[in-house]
Amino acid sequence: MEESASSGPSERIPPPLPNRHLPTGPRPPLPKRGGSGRFWMILSILLAGFLMLSLLFNMQQFVRSFSLGASAVGSKRGLQEVQLDYRHSRNKIAVIDVTGMIVGDAWDGRSYGMVSQLQDQFDRAANDPHVQAVLLRIDSPGGEVLAADTISRAIERFQEDTQKPVVAYLGGLAASGGYYIAAPCQWIVSNELTITGSIGVIMQGYNYRGLMDKIGIRPQIFKSGKFKDMLSGSKAEDEILPQEREMVQNLIDETFTRFKEVVRKGRASAQDRNDQTGRPLRDDWEEYADGRILSGRQAFSVGFVDELGDIETAIQRALDLADIPNANLVQYQRQFELGNLFRLLGETESRAVRIDLGMDTLPVEPGRLYYLLPTVVP
């Protein structure tokens, strides 16, 4: 009997394998990443770019300081010298700007205020032997009494210590405190259309007692003396003592007297330095120191400015007073520091209780004295 042709289990032919080839059709789209991931990726790239720029800039400053000397290009509080106009000269004219409201430094010292920045710029100009003069460009309606007086004294001290002239150029607006800081300068140039003058002092506040009475609110005040609540906005009209008005007015008059002394002394000193070639004060100049605003041409006729012209006139006058044929124009600016960026990002809003009267944009604070253009005060 013949054996079967079929073999045993081990000899069986295995079944065909299934087709494991990938499909030939289009591939399905990949899932999109979330928007937040893309944002953080862009932010990381920007921060890395800032870091690289800061490193390159600081390296450049280090090389310049090493090659030219710390006295010429060293920085103070992050100030660096920037070339505004290169005129192929070793001499320099330092251009210092006073723009906007004149305010003092923050009490906590965290911010680099206007007064400190201006003082540091004058110190840089004083310590640089190549700086032969300073051009002070003013475009300001004025500001705080103490801040304006501090800047004025710094200018006066700079000229006395260094014998370098300061030429003030009055821009579109140089009124009240803006003129206060120009008065000690050796020469004052103004455009004939400049708004200036407004010599005087102002203090303002708000009395909201009438509003409180309408809504049924009465203040309760406990004080150590009868004048401790002077200038309080919650006092009724009949509660304001005549002595209070007299004391406040005396304070205003005393500060106003200081303003006129600065003008008188500054213009007389300029006449002496300029060998009587400048514009002297007119005999009746105090009649124009009543708070009125003046055009540049009117100020010139009274003797508040020495010359009418533009910025080029002021530059040429600085060259003449310094007795040099030419000079490069330089300016001192704050250099970028990456630490300031991180500090800005890390700042949190201070916790404070505020009364919102809808007057957040007002440039003045109640109870402060100001050399300020009256149109700025509401």
C-alpha positions as CSV (number, residue, x, y, z in Angstrom):
1,M,0.0,0.0,0.0
2,E,1.5,3.3,-1.1
3,E,2.2,5.9,1.4
4,S,0.4,9.2,1.3
5,A,2.1,12.0,-0.7
6,S,1.3,14.4,2.1
7,S,4.1,15.1,4.5
8,G,3.9,15.4,8.3
9,P,3.0,18.6,10.1
10,S,6.6,19.8,9.9
11,E,6.6,19.7,6.2
12,R,3.5,21.7,5.6
13,I,3.8,24.8,3.4
14,P,3.1,27.9,5.5
15,P,0.3,30.2,4.4
16,P,1.3,33.3,2.5
17,L,2.2,36.4,4.6
18,P,-0.1,39.3,4.6
19,N,0.8,42.4,2.5
20,R,2.7,44.7,5.0
21,H,3.6,47.5,2.5
22,L,2.6,51.0,3.6
23,P,-0.2,52.7,1.7
24,T,0.8,54.6,-1.3
25,G,-1.7,57.4,-0.8
26,P,-1.0,60.9,0.7
27,R,0.3,60.9,4.3
28,P,-2.1,62.2,7.0
29,P,-1.2,65.7,8.3
30,L,0.7,65.9,11.5
31,P,-1.1,67.4,14.5
32,K,-0.4,71.1,15.0
33,R,1.4,72.3,18.0
34,G,-0.4,74.6,20.5
35,G,-0.1,78.4,20.2
36,S,1.5,78.7,23.7
37,G,4.4,76.5,22.7
38,R,5.1,78.7,19.7
39,F,4.9,81.9,21.8
40,W,7.5,80.6,24.3
41,M,9.8,79.5,21.5
42,I,9.7,83.0,20.0
43,L,10.2,84.6,23.4
44,S,13.2,82.4,24.0
45,I,14.7,83.4,20.7
46,L,14.2,87.1,21.4
47,L,15.7,86.9,24.9
48,A,18.7,85.0,23.5
49,G,19.1,87.7,20.9
50,F,19.0,90.4,23.6
51,L,21.6,88.5,25.5
52,M,23.9,88.2,22.6
53,L,23.5,92.0,21.7
54,S,24.2,92.9,25.3
55,L,27.4,90.7,25.4
56,L,28.6,92.1,22.2
57,F,27.9,95.7,23.2
58,N,29.6,95.3,26.6
59,M,32.6,93.7,25.0
60,Q,32.8,96.7,22.6
61,Q,32.6,99.1,25.5
62,F,35.3,97.2,27.3
63,V,37.6,97.4,24.3
64,R,37.0,101.1,23.9
65,S,37.6,101.8,27.5
66,F,40.8,99.8,27.5
67,S,42.1,101.5,24.3
68,L,41.0,105.1,25.0
69,G,41.1,105.3,28.8
70,A,38.3,105.3,31.3
71,S,38.3,109.1,31.7
72,A,37.2,109.6,28.2
73,V,34.7,106.9,27.6
74,G,34.0,105.5,31.0
75,S,30.4,105.4,32.0
76,K,28.7,106.7,35.1
77,R,25.4,105.1,36.0
78,G,25.3,103.4,32.6
79,L,25.9,106.6,30.6
80,Q,27.8,106.3,27.3
81,E,29.0,108.8,24.9
82,V,27.2,108.9,21.5
83,Q,28.4,110.9,18.5
84,L,25.7,113.2,17.1
85,D,27.7,115.0,14.5
86,Y,31.3,114.2,13.6
87,R,33.1,117.3,12.4
88,H,36.7,116.0,12.2
89,S,37.8,117.6,15.4
90,R,39.3,116.6,18.7
91,N,37.1,119.1,20.5
92,K,33.6,118.3,21.6
93,I,30.4,120.1,22.5
94,A,28.3,118.1,24.9
95,V,24.6,118.3,24.0
96,I,22.3,117.9,27.1
97,D,18.5,117.8,26.7
98,V,15.9,118.9,29.1
99,T,12.6,117.7,27.7
100,G,9.1,117.6,29.3
101,M,8.1,118.1,32.8
102,I,10.9,118.8,35.2
103,V,10.6,116.4,38.1
104,G,12.8,115.2,40.9
105,D,14.2,111.7,41.4
106,A,12.1,108.9,43.0
107,W,12.5,108.8,46.7
108,D,13.3,105.0,46.7
109,G,16.2,105.4,44.4
110,R,15.1,102.6,42.1
111,S,14.7,104.9,39.0
112,Y,17.2,107.1,37.3
113,G,15.5,110.4,37.6
114,M,15.9,113.6,35.6
115,V,17.9,115.5,38.2
116,S,20.5,112.7,38.7
117,Q,20.8,112.1,35.0
118,L,21.4,115.8,34.2
119,Q,23.9,116.0,37.1
120,D,25.8,113.0,35.8
121,Q,25.9,114.4,32.3
122,F,27.4,117.6,33.5
123,D,30.0,115.7,35.6
124,R,30.9,113.7,32.4
125,A,31.3,117.0,30.5
126,A,33.4,118.5,33.3
127,N,35.8,115.5,33.5
128,D,36.4,115.2,29.7
129,P,39.2,117.5,28.7
130,H,38.0,117.4,25.1
131,V,34.6,118.9,25.9
132,Q,34.9,122.7,25.5
133,A,31.3,123.7,25.9
134,V,27.8,122.5,26.7
135,L,24.7,123.0,24.6
136,L,21.6,122.8,26.8
137,R,18.5,122.2,24.7
138,I,15.4,123.0,26.6
139,D,11.8,122.1,25.6
140,S,9.9,122.1,28.8
141,P,6.8,123.8,30.4
142,G,8.6,123.8,33.8
143,G,8.0,121.6,36.8
144,E,8.9,121.1,40.4
145,V,10.5,124.0,42.3
146,L,13.2,121.9,44.0
147,A,14.1,119.9,40.9
148,A,14.5,123.1,38.8
149,D,16.5,124.8,41.5
150,T,18.8,121.7,41.8
151,I,19.5,121.7,38.0
152,S,20.0,125.4,38.0
153,R,22.7,125.2,40.8
154,A,24.4,122.3,38.9
155,I,24.7,124.5,35.8
156,E,26.0,127.4,37.8
157,R,28.6,125.2,39.6
158,F,29.7,123.6,36.3
159,Q,30.5,127.0,34.8
160,E,32.3,128.2,37.9
161,D,34.4,125.1,38.3
162,T,35.3,124.4,34.7
163,Q,35.1,127.8,33.0
164,K,33.4,126.0,30.2
165,P,30.4,127.9,28.7
166,V,26.9,126.6,28.8
167,V,24.7,127.8,25.9
168,A,21.0,127.4,26.3
169,Y,18.8,126.9,23.3
170,L,15.1,127.4,24.0
171,G,13.0,125.1,21.8
172,G,9.3,125.3,21.1
173,L,8.5,125.7,24.8
174,A,10.8,126.9,27.6
175,A,8.6,128.5,30.2
176,S,8.6,129.0,34.0
177,G,11.0,126.2,35.3
178,G,12.2,125.7,31.8
179,Y,13.5,129.3,31.8
180,Y,14.6,129.0,35.4
181,I,17.3,126.5,34.4
182,A,18.3,128.6,31.4
183,A,18.9,131.8,33.4
184,P,22.3,130.8,34.8
185,C,23.7,129.9,31.4
186,Q,26.4,132.1,29.9
187,W,24.3,132.6,26.7
188,I,20.7,132.1,25.8
189,V,19.5,131.6,22.2
190,S,15.8,131.5,21.4
191,N,13.7,131.2,18.3
192,E,11.5,134.2,17.8
193,L,8.4,132.0,18.1
194,T,9.5,130.2,21.2
195,I,7.0,130.3,24.1
196,T,8.9,131.3,27.2
197,G,8.5,133.6,30.2
198,S,5.7,132.5,32.7
199,I,8.1,133.6,35.5
200,G,6.2,132.8,38.7
201,V,5.2,130.1,41.2
202,I,2.0,128.2,41.5
203,M,0.4,125.9,44.1
204,Q,-2.9,124.3,43.5
205,G,-5.3,121.9,45.2
206,Y,-8.9,120.7,45.1
207,N,-11.6,121.4,47.6
208,Y,-14.2,118.6,47.5
209,R,-16.1,119.5,50.6
210,G,-19.2,120.6,48.6
211,L,-19.3,117.2,46.9
212,M,-19.0,115.5,50.3
213,D,-21.9,117.5,51.7
214,K,-24.1,116.5,48.8
215,I,-23.6,112.8,49.4
216,G,-23.8,113.1,53.2
217,I,-20.1,112.6,54.1
218,R,-18.5,114.7,56.8
219,P,-14.8,114.3,57.7
220,Q,-13.6,113.5,61.2
221,I,-10.2,115.1,61.9
222,F,-8.0,114.8,65.0
223,K,-5.0,117.1,64.9
224,S,-2.2,118.3,67.1
225,G,-2.4,121.9,66.1
226,K,-4.9,124.2,64.5
227,F,-2.8,124.4,61.3
228,K,-2.1,120.7,60.9
229,D,-4.9,120.3,58.3
230,M,-3.8,123.2,56.2
231,L,-4.6,122.8,52.5
232,S,-7.0,119.9,53.3
233,G,-9.5,119.5,50.5
234,S,-12.2,118.5,53.0
235,K,-12.4,121.8,54.8
236,A,-15.4,124.0,54.4
237,E,-14.8,127.6,53.1
238,D,-15.6,129.1,56.5
239,E,-13.2,126.7,58.2
240,I,-10.1,128.0,56.3
241,L,-8.4,130.4,58.7
242,P,-7.1,133.7,57.4
243,Q,-3.7,132.9,58.8
244,E,-3.6,129.8,56.6
245,R,-4.0,131.9,53.5
246,E,-1.3,134.3,54.7
247,M,1.2,131.5,55.4
248,V,0.7,129.9,52.0
249,Q,1.0,133.2,50.2
250,N,4.2,134.0,52.1
251,L,5.6,130.7,51.0
252,I,4.7,131.5,47.4
253,D,6.3,134.9,47.7
254,E,9.5,133.5,49.1
255,T,9.8,131.0,46.3
256,F,9.0,133.7,43.8
257,T,11.7,135.9,45.2
258,R,14.2,133.1,44.6
259,F,13.1,132.8,41.0
260,K,13.8,136.5,40.4
261,E,17.1,136.3,42.2
262,V,18.1,133.4,39.8
263,V,17.2,135.5,36.8
264,R,18.9,138.7,38.1
265,K,22.1,136.9,39.1
266,G,22.2,134.6,36.1
267,R,21.8,137.4,33.5
268,A,24.3,139.7,35.4
269,S,26.9,136.9,35.6
270,A,26.4,136.2,31.9
271,Q,27.1,139.8,31.1
272,D,30.4,139.7,33.1
273,R,31.5,136.5,31.4
274,N,30.7,137.8,27.9
275,D,32.4,141.2,28.4
276,Q,29.0,142.9,28.2
277,T,28.3,141.6,24.8
278,G,25.1,139.8,25.7
279,R,21.6,141.3,26.0
280,P,21.2,143.0,29.4
281,L,18.0,142.9,31.4
282,R,15.8,145.9,30.8
283,D,15.3,148.2,33.8
284,D,11.6,147.3,34.0
285,W,12.1,143.5,33.5
286,E,10.3,142.7,36.8
287,E,7.1,144.0,35.3
288,Y,7.2,141.1,32.9
289,A,7.9,138.6,35.7
290,D,4.2,138.4,36.6
291,G,3.4,135.0,35.2
292,R,2.7,136.2,31.6
293,I,4.0,134.1,28.7
294,L,6.3,135.7,26.1
295,S,7.4,135.0,22.6
296,G,11.1,134.6,21.9
297,R,11.1,138.1,20.3
298,Q,9.4,139.7,23.3
299,A,11.8,137.9,25.7
300,F,14.7,139.3,23.6
301,S,13.4,142.8,23.9
302,V,13.2,142.5,27.7
303,G,16.6,141.0,28.0
304,F,15.6,137.4,29.0
305,V,17.6,136.0,26.1
306,D,20.8,137.1,24.4
307,E,20.1,136.2,20.7
308,L,17.4,135.1,18.3
309,G,18.2,132.1,16.1
310,D,18.0,128.4,15.6
311,I,20.0,125.5,16.8
312,E,22.9,126.2,14.4
313,T,23.0,129.7,15.9
314,A,23.4,128.2,19.3
315,I,26.2,125.8,18.1
316,Q,28.1,128.6,16.5
317,R,27.8,130.7,19.7
318,A,29.2,127.8,21.7
319,L,32.2,127.6,19.4
320,D,32.7,131.4,19.7
321,L,32.5,131.4,23.5
322,A,34.8,128.4,23.8
323,D,37.2,130.1,21.2
324,I,37.5,127.0,19.1
325,P,37.1,126.7,15.3
326,N,35.1,123.4,15.3
327,A,33.9,120.6,17.5
328,N,32.1,117.3,17.4
329,L,28.7,117.1,18.9
330,V,28.3,114.4,21.4
331,Q,25.6,113.3,23.8
332,Y,25.5,111.1,26.9
333,Q,22.9,108.4,26.8
334,R,22.0,105.4,29.0
335,Q,23.5,102.2,27.7
336,F,21.3,99.1,27.3
337,E,21.6,96.6,30.2
338,L,20.0,93.2,30.1
339,G,19.5,93.4,33.8
340,N,17.2,96.3,33.4
341,L,15.0,94.3,31.1
342,F,14.7,91.4,33.6
343,R,14.1,93.8,36.4
344,L,11.3,95.4,34.3
345,L,9.7,92.0,33.7
346,G,10.0,91.1,37.3
347,E,8.4,94.3,38.8
348,T,5.1,93.9,40.5
349,E,2.6,96.6,41.1
350,S,3.0,98.2,44.4
351,R,0.2,97.8,46.9
352,A,-1.4,101.2,47.5
353,V,-4.8,102.6,48.3
354,R,-5.8,105.3,45.9
355,I,-8.8,107.6,45.6
356,D,-9.8,107.8,41.9
357,L,-11.0,111.3,41.1
358,G,-10.6,110.9,37.4
359,M,-7.5,113.0,37.3
360,D,-4.7,110.5,36.9
361,T,-3.2,112.4,33.9
362,L,-2.7,115.7,35.8
363,P,1.0,116.6,35.9
364,V,0.9,118.4,39.3
365,E,0.3,117.1,42.8
366,P,-1.7,119.1,45.3
367,G,0.3,120.9,48.0
368,R,3.5,121.1,45.9
369,L,5.2,124.3,44.6
370,Y,5.8,124.5,40.9
371,Y,7.6,126.7,38.4
372,L,5.0,125.7,35.8
373,L,3.3,127.1,32.8
374,P,-0.3,128.0,34.0
375,T,-2.0,126.3,31.0
376,V,-0.6,122.9,32.2
377,V,-2.4,123.3,35.5
378,P,-6.1,122.5,35.3
